[in-house]
Amino acid sequence: PQHRLTLNYISMKKIILAVAALLVVTASFAVKPQMGITYGLNASNITNGKIDGTDTKLKPSFYAGYFADFTFGNIIGLQPEVIYSRQGANIKFPGFFDGENAEKGAYMTQYINVPVMVKVYLFDNLSIDVGPQVGFLLDAKARAEKDGSKIVTDFDKMGVDTAGGEIKRYQTENIDFAVCFGLTYSLKKKLDFTVRSNLAFTEFSKTIY
């Protein structure tokens, strides 16, 4: 199988994206795809839908998955992928977290992401990649730290004191819509190196009370 190493940057912002049925498109073309595994490092942040008053920074992690690469002539390709991805953000809490005075911590999320990339080849071994992505949230936890001790809880079950006694609770969105863009360099069609940025349009969470 073909292998791919990728560095992803994922940022979450607020907009609404409508995504049509994408994977079924490839079934209508009589083109034999190249198939393989994809894996690598990512760095993610949450900039919308985060806990009120928190400062967020990039959180490094990893992902792995599977892809099929359909090529039509020498210029255009279509590449659907199914990827398991660990994401989130490093954070600084504004106050109390589940009854404890926290200083810093992290959002820790796990997704199944399904991007469908349109590849435009500038050269035989270099392409510009762009396409939509749907992400399905598997798990979301929050970790708080102070003086070397750690507290980990489900994101939807935690309470944060952000106003001197007012406890706020948050609920995550289970589906995330994004657009992806990047570059891929292919080394003799056996190993691809990809740099990709994912701009997510769905709020990570919302206040429920």
SERO-425426 format. One line per field, with one value per residue (C-alpha): residue in three letters; x, y, z; residue number from 1. Coordinates in nm, 4 decimals, always signed. Layout:
residu <- ALA/...
u <- X/...
v <- Y/...
w <- Z/...
num <- NUM/...
***
This chain:
residu <- PRO/GLN/HIS/ARG/LEU/THR/LEU/ASN/TYR/ILE/SER/MET/LYS/LYS/ILE/ILE/LEU/ALA/VAL/ALA/ALA/LEU/LEU/VAL/VAL/THR/ALA/SER/PHE/ALA/VAL/LYS/PRO/GLN/MET/GLY/ILE/THR/TYR/GLY/LEU/ASN/ALA/SER/ASN/ILE/THR/ASN/GLY/LYS/ILE/ASP/GLY/THR/ASP/THR/LYS/LEU/LYS/PRO/SER/PHE/TYR/ALA/GLY/TYR/PHE/ALA/ASP/PHE/THR/PHE/GLY/ASN/ILE/ILE/GLY/LEU/GLN/PRO/GLU/VAL/ILE/TYR/SER/ARG/GLN/GLY/ALA/ASN/ILE/LYS/PHE/PRO/GLY/PHE/PHE/ASP/GLY/GLU/ASN/ALA/GLU/LYS/GLY/ALA/TYR/MET/THR/GLN/TYR/ILE/ASN/VAL/PRO/VAL/MET/VAL/LYS/VAL/TYR/LEU/PHE/ASP/ASN/LEU/SER/ILE/ASP/VAL/GLY/PRO/GLN/VAL/GLY/PHE/LEU/LEU/ASP/ALA/LYS/ALA/ARG/ALA/GLU/LYS/ASP/GLY/SER/LYS/ILE/VAL/THR/ASP/PHE/ASP/LYS/MET/GLY/VAL/ASP/THR/ALA/GLY/GLY/GLU/ILE/LYS/ARG/TYR/GLN/THR/GLU/ASN/ILE/ASP/PHE/ALA/VAL/CYS/PHE/GLY/LEU/THR/TYR/SER/LEU/LYS/LYS/LYS/LEU/ASP/PHE/THR/VAL/ARG/SER/ASN/LEU/ALA/PHE/THR/GLU/PHE/SER/LYS/THR/ILE/TYR
u <- +0.0000/+0.0949/+0.2002/+0.1517/+0.3059/+0.1163/+0.1416/-0.2010/-0.3071/-0.6670/-0.8438/-1.2102/-1.4178/-1.7886/-1.9597/-2.2143/-2.0964/-2.3329/-2.1695/-2.3327/-2.2829/-1.9186/-1.7921/-2.0442/-1.8992/-1.6014/-1.8221/-1.9422/-1.5931/-1.4309/-1.0889/-0.8695/-0.7534/-0.4263/-0.5026/-0.2960/-0.2576/-0.1997/-0.0518/+0.1367/+0.1424/-0.1098/-0.1351/-0.4844/-0.6450/-0.9995/-1.0798/-1.4605/-1.6934/-1.4305/-1.4915/-1.5532/-1.2376/-0.9918/-0.6759/-0.6033/-0.2826/-0.1806/-0.1889/+0.0280/-0.0992/-0.1313/-0.3697/-0.3909/-0.6267/-0.6881/-0.7241/-0.8106/-0.6565/-0.8499/-0.6605/-0.8333/-0.5739/-0.2610/-0.4175/-0.7093/-0.7440/-1.0033/-0.8996/-1.1518/-1.0058/-1.1216/-0.9024/-0.8874/-0.7545/-0.6634/-0.7212/-0.7945/-0.6103/-0.3891/-0.5740/-0.5443/-0.8527/-1.0056/-1.1160/-1.2525/-1.2852/-1.5120/-1.4622/-1.0844/-0.8825/-0.7138/-0.4282/-0.3916/-0.5009/-0.6181/-0.9158/-0.8605/-1.0807/-1.0982/-1.2604/-1.3286/-1.2672/-1.3826/-1.2207/-1.2687/-0.9804/-0.9708/-0.6101/-0.4799/-0.1387/+0.1106/+0.3710/+0.3682/+0.4730/+0.3262/-0.0403/-0.2548/-0.5260/-0.8591/-1.1883/-1.4578/-1.4396/-1.6958/-1.5740/-1.7582/-1.6725/-1.5921/-1.4832/-1.4156/-1.2444/-1.0995/-0.7867/-0.7017/-0.3662/-0.2345/+0.0801/+0.1486/-0.1961/-0.4388/-0.8156/-0.9682/-1.3428/-1.5824/-1.6218/-2.0034/-2.0061/-1.7678/-1.8547/-1.6445/-1.6693/-1.5970/-1.7747/-1.7007/-1.9668/-2.1544/-2.1068/-2.1244/-2.1632/-2.0933/-2.2077/-1.9954/-2.1105/-2.1004/-2.0447/-1.7832/-1.7719/-1.4453/-1.2611/-0.9104/-0.6307/-0.2647/+0.0165/+0.1257/+0.4649/+0.4808/+0.8068/+0.7968/+0.4254/+0.5243/+0.5463/+0.3606/+0.4462/+0.1516/+0.1182/-0.2463/-0.4521/-0.8090/-1.0419/-1.3410/-1.6632/-1.8627/-1.8469/-1.6739/-1.9259/-2.2061/-2.3152/-2.6190/-2.6504
v <- +0.0000/+0.3615/+0.5538/+0.9186/+1.1382/+1.4570/+1.7592/+1.9097/+2.2358/+2.2470/+2.5634/+2.5907/+2.8988/+2.9849/+2.9638/+2.7183/+2.4864/+2.2717/+1.9456/+1.7240/+1.3496/+1.3240/+0.9693/+0.8266/+1.0431/+0.8141/+0.5121/+0.6543/+0.6618/+0.3516/+0.4460/+0.2135/+0.4037/+0.3944/+0.2973/+0.3187/+0.4357/+0.7916/+0.8973/+1.1821/+1.4694/+1.7463/+2.0648/+2.1849/+2.4804/+2.5810/+2.9457/+2.9419/+2.7542/+2.7374/+2.8000/+3.1684/+3.3526/+3.0752/+3.1340/+2.8559/+2.7489/+2.4832/+2.1242/+1.8701/+1.5180/+1.2562/+1.0936/+0.7789/+0.6547/+0.5203/+0.6851/+0.6088/+0.8249/+0.8462/+1.0181/+1.1466/+1.2165/+1.4031/+1.7071/+1.6218/+1.3718/+1.2927/+1.1526/+1.0463/+0.9609/+0.8144/+0.9355/+0.8847/+1.2097/+1.3268/+1.7020/+1.9727/+2.2700/+2.3645/+2.6079/+2.8419/+2.8346/+3.1595/+3.0183/+2.7049/+2.3771/+2.1142/+2.2796/+2.3063/+2.6200/+2.5347/+2.7127/+2.5372/+2.2278/+2.0987/+2.0067/+1.6492/+1.5360/+1.2366/+1.2495/+1.0348/+1.2799/+1.2166/+1.4634/+1.4460/+1.6250/+1.7520/+1.7364/+1.9660/+1.8545/+2.1325/+1.8700/+1.4896/+1.4735/+1.7942/+1.8790/+2.1483/+1.9835/+2.1349/+1.9911/+1.9635/+1.7510/+1.6116/+1.5228/+1.2954/+1.3534/+1.0305/+1.1712/+1.5072/+1.5503/+1.8430/+1.8264/+2.0826/+2.1154/+2.2947/+2.2326/+1.9063/+1.7530/+1.6799/+1.6496/+1.4860/+1.4846/+1.4505/+1.7904/+1.7769/+1.6945/+1.9590/+2.2887/+2.6036/+2.9005/+3.1981/+3.4749/+3.4347/+3.1780/+3.1325/+2.7770/+2.7388/+2.4088/+2.3385/+2.0901/+1.9833/+1.9614/+1.6027/+1.6893/+1.9299/+2.0737/+2.2014/+2.2909/+2.1561/+2.2849/+2.1965/+2.0601/+1.7022/+1.5924/+1.2349/+1.0418/+0.7896/+0.7221/+0.5175/+0.7795/+1.1107/+1.4092/+1.6403/+1.9717/+2.0544/+2.3125/+2.2405/+2.5314/+2.4078/+2.6093/+2.4586/+2.5854/+2.3323/+2.3765/+2.5939/+2.7065/+2.5147/+2.6882
w <- +0.0000/-0.0453/+0.2639/+0.3484/+0.6170/+0.6942/+0.9204/+0.9870/+1.1491/+1.2684/+1.3834/+1.4871/+1.3921/+1.3536/+1.0124/+0.8655/+0.5894/+0.3836/+0.2672/+0.0023/-0.0384/-0.1396/-0.1129/-0.3594/-0.6366/-0.6807/-0.7434/-1.0761/-1.2274/-1.3705/-1.2388/-1.0375/-0.7283/-0.5425/-0.1854/+0.1293/+0.4848/+0.6026/+0.9354/+1.0901/+1.3370/+1.3822/+1.5850/+1.6747/+1.8465/+1.9458/+1.8813/+1.8892/+2.1208/+2.3943/+2.7650/+2.8356/+2.9362/+2.8566/+2.6577/+2.4084/+2.2382/+1.9887/+2.1133/+1.9269/+1.8680/+1.5904/+1.3457/+1.1301/+0.8640/+0.5165/+0.1752/-0.1875/-0.4622/-0.7917/-1.0762/-1.3905/-1.6586/-1.5545/-1.3895/-1.1592/-0.8761/-0.6089/-0.2716/-0.0043/+0.3367/+0.6678/+0.9552/+1.3312/+1.4776/+1.8280/+1.8580/+2.1128/+2.2607/+2.5518/+2.7781/+3.0738/+3.2979/+3.4252/+3.7607/+3.9249/+3.7411/+3.9023/+4.2410/+4.2193/+4.1500/+3.8193/+3.6457/+3.3117/+3.1264/+2.7910/+2.5810/+2.4610/+2.1727/+1.9396/+1.5953/+1.2931/+1.0078/+0.6511/+0.4079/+0.0304/-0.1391/-0.4960/-0.6143/-0.8889/-1.0125/-1.0815/-1.1739/-1.1841/-0.8201/-0.6724/-0.6180/-0.4582/-0.2452/-0.1380/-0.0220/+0.2465/+0.5603/+0.8029/+1.1524/+1.3982/+1.7635/+1.9494/+2.2848/+2.4506/+2.7854/+2.9769/+3.1928/+3.4607/+3.6387/+3.9454/+4.1518/+3.9692/+4.0309/+3.7455/+3.7129/+3.4038/+3.3334/+3.0427/+2.8798/+2.8898/+3.2633/+3.3944/+3.5573/+3.5364/+3.7726/+3.5486/+3.7414/+4.1108/+4.1947/+3.8693/+3.7427/+3.3658/+3.1848/+2.8201/+2.5592/+2.2626/+1.9022/+1.7750/+1.4073/+1.2768/+0.9246/+0.7805/+0.4621/+0.4051/+0.1841/+0.1403/-0.0746/-0.1444/-0.2758/-0.4055/-0.3920/-0.6784/-0.6081/-0.3012/-0.0286/-0.0107/+0.2084/+0.2789/+0.4595/+0.5218/+0.7083/+0.8209/+0.8940/+1.0949/+1.0718/+1.3583/+1.7159/+1.9395/+2.2235/+2.3535/+2.6993/+2.8260/+3.1686
num <- 1/2/3/4/5/6/7/8/9/10/11/12/13/14/15/16/17/18/19/20/21/22/23/24/25/26/27/28/29/30/31/32/33/34/35/36/37/38/39/40/41/42/43/44/45/46/47/48/49/50/51/52/53/54/55/56/57/58/59/60/61/62/63/64/65/66/67/68/69/70/71/72/73/74/75/76/77/78/79/80/81/82/83/84/85/86/87/88/89/90/91/92/93/94/95/96/97/98/99/100/101/102/103/104/105/106/107/108/109/110/111/112/113/114/115/116/117/118/119/120/121/122/123/124/125/126/127/128/129/130/131/132/133/134/135/136/137/138/139/140/141/142/143/144/145/146/147/148/149/150/151/152/153/154/155/156/157/158/159/160/161/162/163/164/165/166/167/168/169/170/171/172/173/174/175/176/177/178/179/180/181/182/183/184/185/186/187/188/189/190/191/192/193/194/195/196/197/198/199/200/201/202/203/204/205/206/207/208/209
***
